[in-house]
Amino acid sequence: MTPDHEVLKPVYVIVVASTLLAVAWGLIFKDMLEYQVNSWYANRTSQTSVYYQKPIIVFTYAVLTLFVTVCVASSLTVFGFSILSASIISGVIVLPTAALIWFQLGSMLELLVFGGSEAVDIDSYGAGRKFDSQAQASPPES
């Protein structure tokens, strides 16, 4: 027999399993997206956009979102929330965030198509402009 303190509670198994599955599906989504961007890059003259809204990519992102939602909900139950309230809170937090990320992804891919990789390079965005705090102002000429 195993003492009770050595047995994992089912909620901890769900937290760990949903986290690992969310990471796995996230890596799959990343690879699919990279493939589509590389495919667009190789065929820029004939392909006018990155095809990220293919059904398999949308399905992968939906499954990723589902596992993140389950992970957050099961994590909240550890702190004493009921399953229903944890699921509602998780849905309110994860689903709008996932939708925002999806739409932002579309905007970023459009920037990539129309402006090239420089358009999405946030490290050099605004370099040398007046609002850039790191830009050096030229000394006045005498």
N, C-alpha and C positions, 0 to 999 in steps of 0.2 A: 504494500500500500504506500501511496505517496501522501505526505502531509499536505494539508490544504494550502499552506503558504508557498509551496513550490509549483502549484498548478496555475497556469495562466488563465485569467478570466477571458471568456469569449470576446469581450469588447476589445481587449488588447490585441488579440489575434486579428480582429477586423481592422483595427487601426494600422497595424503593420502590413497586413495583406493589401489593404486599399492603397497605402502609401507606395508600396513596391509596384503594384499594378499601375498606379498613376504615373510613376516614373518610367516604367516600361512603355506605356502607351505614349507618354510624352516624347520619348526617344524615337519611337516609330513615327510620330507626327513630325518631329524635326527632320528625320531622314526623308520623309515623303515631300516635305516642303523644300528641302535642299535639292532634291531631285527635280522638282518642278522649276525652281529658279535656275538650276544648271541647264535644264532643257530649254528654257526661255533664252538664256544667255547664248547657247549654241545656235539657236535659230532666231536671233533677234530680227532679222530682215523679214522673215515670213510669219513669225508669231508676234502679235501685237500686245500681248499681256501674259502675265504669269497665271496659269490655270490652277489656282489654289482652291477653287470651289467645286472640285470634282467630288462626286458622292463618297468615294472611299476616304478622301481627306476629311470631309465634313463628318463622316462616321467616326473616324479616328479621333477627331477633336471632341466629338460628343461623348465618346467613351472615356476619354481623358477627363473631361469635365465631370462625368458621372462618378468616376473613382475619386476625384478630388472632393466632390460633394459628400460622398460616403466617408471619406477620411475625416473631413471636418466634422461631420455629424457624429461619427463614432468617437472622435476626440472630445467633443462636447459632452457626450454621455459619461465620460470618465469624471467630469466635474459635477455630476449630479443632475444634469438636465435629463428630462424624459426623452424617449426616442422621438416622439412627435415634435416637441419643441426644438430639439437639436436638429432635426431634419428641416424644420421651417427656417431656423436661423441660418443653417448651412446653405439652404437654397437661396435665401435672401442675400447672403454674402457672395457665394460662388457664382451663381448663374448670371447676375448682371455683370460681374467682373469678367466672366468668360465671354459674354456677348461683346463687351467693350473691347477686349483684347482681339476678338475675331474681326470686328470692324476696323480697328486700328491696324491690324495686320494687312487688311485690304488697302488701306491708305498708304502704308509703308511700301507695299509692293507696287502700287501705282507710282509713287515717287521714284522707286528704283527703275521702273520702266521708262518714265519720261525724263528723269534727271540723272540717271546713272547712279553708280555706287556713291558718288560724291554727295548726292542729294540726301542720302540717309546716314552719312557720316556725321554723327553728332559731336565728335571731337573737334572738328574744324568749323563747325557751324558758327557763323558770325565773327570769325577771326578777323581782326583788324577793323571792325566797325566801331562806331562811336559808343554803342551800348556795351561793348565787350570790356569787362573790367581788367583783362589782362593785356589789352592793346596799349601800346605806348603812344602817348600824344606827341606829335612832332613839336619841337620847340619853336616859338615864334621867331620869324626872321627879322633881323635888325637892319 
